[in-house]
Amino acid sequence: MKHLIALIFVFSSLPAFSYQLRSQIAINQSNELDKRLIMTCLNGETVCQDTCNIANGCILQETICEDCASAKSQLLRTMVTDIKSIFKTDPMFVESVLVSKFFREKKFMTISYDTFLNFFTPEKKDQIKADFESLCYVDVDSAMMLVTLDEKNQMEDLVGTICHDRLGYSSILPMELHPNFSNKTLDFWKNLGVGVKLD
């Protein structure tokens, strides 16, 4: 029953957010990888204005992690091999005011199912795609993982799943540890929201 209520909340919340988040990667003029997150706002959504002072949308610079494709990156390995055993998502979407605060203040990177960094299980893209999308609870077009990076550009924390629904909207679900793995509570978004007035 509790799970059913959570799913109902997800379905009823989908239209509440009218923004899109799409990651793009290219080679810049310096012949280096350039990774960007394109934020677009629709139907009067204010998260773009709050993030970059442009109402319709803007391009946010992602930070490409250092050495995260190596065997030392336990977090990346977990994401592409066993994410569903270690992590789960909270079905209550991150509110827009916290989304904008995150992108203003945090160094971040998105990880897609077909990330160029996956040297662990590159042959399992279809399974990784299914695992990522399952964290969104409902049928979605695609999903990406959202991670923070530290001052040395190393992967720090997996903080959310960016879900792209069939209507073209995006939402972020907070990441938590799976109860079968750990009882520890991850308070990233709660801590980010200290002092912030939520709707």
NUMAR-204765 format. One record per residue (C-alpha): x, y, z; residue in three letters. Coordinates in steps of 0.2 Angstrom, whole numbers, padded with zeros to 4 digits, always signed. Last residue first. Example, Ala and Ser with C-alpha at 12.3 -4.5 7.8 and 13.67 -1.06 7.14 Angstrom:
2
+0068-0005+0036SER;+0062-0022+0039ALA;
This chain:
199
+0034+0128-0009ASP;+0051+0127+0000LEU;+0059+0142+0008LYS;+0078+0138+0009VAL;+0088+0140+0025GLY;+0093+0121+0025VAL;+0088+0115+0007GLY;+0105+0108+0003LEU;+0105+0098+0019ASN;+0089+0090+0015LYS;+0095+0087-0003TRP;+0111+0078+0003PHE;+0103+0069+0018ASP;+0107+0051+0013LEU;+0100+0040+0027THR;+0110+0025+0033LYS;+0101+0008+0034ASN;+0113+0000+0022SER;+0113-0013+0008PHE;+0096-0021+0010ASN;+0089-0004+0014PRO;+0095+0003-0003HIS;+0104+0019-0001LEU;+0095+0035-0006GLU;+0095+0045-0022MET;+0084+0060-0024PRO;+0073+0060-0039LEU;+0076+0074-0052ILE;+0062+0079-0065SER;+0063+0081-0083SER;+0048+0085-0095TYR;+0047+0079-0113GLY;+0029+0071-0112LEU;+0037+0053-0112ARG;+0046+0057-0096ASP;+0064+0061-0094HIS;+0070+0056-0076CYS;+0086+0063-0069ILE;+0092+0052-0055THR;+0099+0059-0039GLY;+0114+0062-0027VAL;+0128+0050-0032LEU;+0142+0057-0022ASP;+0160+0062-0024GLU;+0167+0058-0041MET;+0184+0066-0042GLN;+0186+0084-0049ASN;+0200+0088-0037LYS;+0188+0100-0028GLU;+0175+0087-0026ASP;+0162+0081-0039LEU;+0144+0079-0037THR;+0134+0065-0047VAL;+0118+0065-0056LEU;+0113+0049-0065MET;+0103+0049-0081MET;+0086+0042-0086ALA;+0077+0040-0103SER;+0060+0040-0111ASP;+0051+0036-0095VAL;+0038+0023-0089ASP;+0036+0025-0070VAL;+0046+0022-0055TYR;+0061+0033-0060CYS;+0074+0021-0053LEU;+0069+0008-0066SER;+0075+0020-0080GLU;+0093+0018-0074PHE;+0092-0001-0073ASP;+0084-0003-0090ALA;+0098+0008-0098LYS;+0111-0002-0088ILE;+0104-0018-0095GLN;+0104-0011-0113ASP;+0121-0004-0112LYS;+0128-0021-0106LYS;+0143-0023-0118GLU;+0152-0007-0111PRO;+0153-0016-0094THR;+0169-0009-0085PHE;+0176+0003-0097PHE;+0161+0015-0095ASN;+0167+0032-0096LEU;+0160+0035-0114PHE;+0143+0035-0105THR;+0130+0024-0113ASP;+0118+0023-0098TYR;+0120+0041-0095SER;+0131+0049-0082ILE;+0128+0068-0077THR;+0142+0078-0070MET;+0142+0091-0056PHE;+0151+0105-0047LYS;+0138+0112-0035LYS;+0132+0130-0032GLU;+0121+0136-0046ARG;+0116+0119-0052PHE;+0111+0114-0034PHE;+0102+0130-0030LYS;+0091+0128-0046SER;+0086+0111-0042VAL;+0083+0116-0024LEU;+0070+0129-0029VAL;+0063+0117-0042SER;+0058+0104-0029GLU;+0067+0087-0029VAL;+0054+0074-0034PHE;+0046+0063-0020MET;+0048+0045-0026PRO;+0064+0043-0016ASP;+0077+0033-0026THR;+0086+0017-0023LYS;+0104+0013-0022PHE;+0116-0002-0018ILE;+0107-0017-0026SER;+0100-0007-0040LYS;+0116+0001-0045ILE;+0125-0016-0048ASP;+0137-0015-0063THR;+0136+0002-0072VAL;+0133+0013-0057MET;+0143+0003-0045THR;+0159+0004-0056ARG;+0156+0023-0057LEU;+0156+0024-0038LEU;+0171+0013-0036GLN;+0182+0024-0047SER;+0199+0016-0044LYS;+0197+0004-0058ALA;+0199+0019-0070SER;+0185+0028-0079ALA;+0184+0041-0065CYS;+0202+0047-0068ASP;+0197+0065-0067GLU;+0178+0069-0068CYS;+0171+0079-0082ILE;+0164+0095-0075THR;+0147+0100-0083GLU;+0144+0117-0089GLN;+0126+0123-0089LEU;+0118+0129-0105ILE;+0103+0140-0103CYS;+0084+0141-0103GLY;+0068+0151-0107ASN;+0068+0163-0093ALA;+0087+0167-0092ILE;+0094+0172-0075ASN;+0105+0157-0074CYS;+0097+0145-0061THR;+0082+0155-0054ASP;+0077+0160-0072GLN;+0079+0142-0078CYS;+0069+0135-0063VAL;+0055+0147-0066THR;+0043+0136-0076GLU;+0031+0148-0086GLY;+0025+0134-0097ASN;+0042+0128-0103LEU;+0060+0129-0097CYS;+0075+0122-0106THR;+0091+0117-0097MET;+0105+0110-0108ILE;+0118+0101-0098LEU;+0136+0102-0105ARG;+0151+0091-0108LYS;+0166+0098-0118ASP;+0180+0085-0122LEU;+0196+0093-0127GLU;+0202+0098-0145ASN;+0205+0116-0139SER;+0190+0122-0150GLN;+0178+0110-0141ASN;+0175+0092-0144ILE;+0157+0087-0140ALA;+0145+0081-0126ILE;+0127+0085-0123GLN;+0116+0082-0108SER;+0098+0086-0109ARG;+0088+0093-0094LEU;+0070+0099-0098GLN;+0058+0110-0088TYR;+0040+0110-0085SER;+0038+0102-0067PHE;+0021+0100-0060ALA;+0015+0089-0074PRO;+0023+0074-0067LEU;+0018+0076-0049SER;+0001+0066-0050SER;+0010+0051-0057PHE;+0024+0051-0044VAL;+0012+0053-0030PHE;+0002+0039-0036ILE;+0018+0028-0036LEU;+0022+0033-0018ALA;+0004+0028-0013ILE;+0006+0011-0021LEU;+0022+0008-0012HIS;+0014+0012+0004LYS;+0000+0000+0000MET;
